[in-house]
Amino acid sequence: MKEYHEKGTIDSQKFAYWNYKLGMIKLLRGYSKEAITYFQESLKISRQIGDRRGECAVLGKLGNACSDVGEVKKSY
């Protein structure tokens, strides 16, 4: 979490949420590979701060994005 404070982001949960939302935008616009990057960052932060609800939401969408790009084994 220290690295997010250094970047000027005090609320790590919001930072995770923003990455999730950016991933959703990319996913809905058909840029699944870019969405995966945002979802992975959101997942990393959610796990670090213990946000189980956020982690669950991200894992679902990460699975969708991985499935879209043909990485089915990573989608579950």
N, C-alpha and C positions, 0 to 999 in steps of 0.2 A: 504494500500500500504506500510505502514511502516514495516510490517512484512516481506515483500519481500526485502526491503532494508537491513534489519537486516540479512537476509540470504545471502547477497552478490549479489543479483540480482537487478541491478539498473533499468533496463528497464522492467517494469512489462508487457508490451505488448509482448515482446519476451518470457517472462516466460509463459504467457497464450498460446502463439503460440506453444511453446515446449510441453506443456501439451496436446494441441490439437493434435499435430503430434504423440506423444506417444500413445494417445488414438486411433488414426487412425491405427497405427501399430498393436496395440492389437486387434482392431476390425477386421482388415483384416486377422489376423492370427487365428481368431476364439475365442479370449479371451474377449468376450463381457462384462463380469462382471468387469474385470480389466479396460477395456476401459471406462466404465461408471465412474469410479473413476477419471481418467484423464480428461474426459470431464467435470465432475462437478467442478473440480478445475479450469479448463480453463474458464468455464462459470462464476464462482465466481470472478475471476480476471477481466475478460472482463467487467462484470457489474460494478465493483468497479472503473475502469478507464474510463468507458463510451464508450467502443469500441463496437458500435452497429453492425458493420460488423462481428467482431469476435464472438459476442454473437449469431448472426443469424446462422453462420456456425456451431458453437458448438451445438446449439439447434437441428439442423437437424440431426447431427451425433449421438447426445445423444438419440434422438428418435429412430434411427435405432438400436442402441445398446440395448436400453430398450425393443424394440420389439423382438430382437433376444433372449433375456432371458425370454421372456414371460410376461414382465411387461408392457403390452399394455396400461394400463391407464396412466402410467408415460410417455409414448412415445408421447403424444400429449398435 
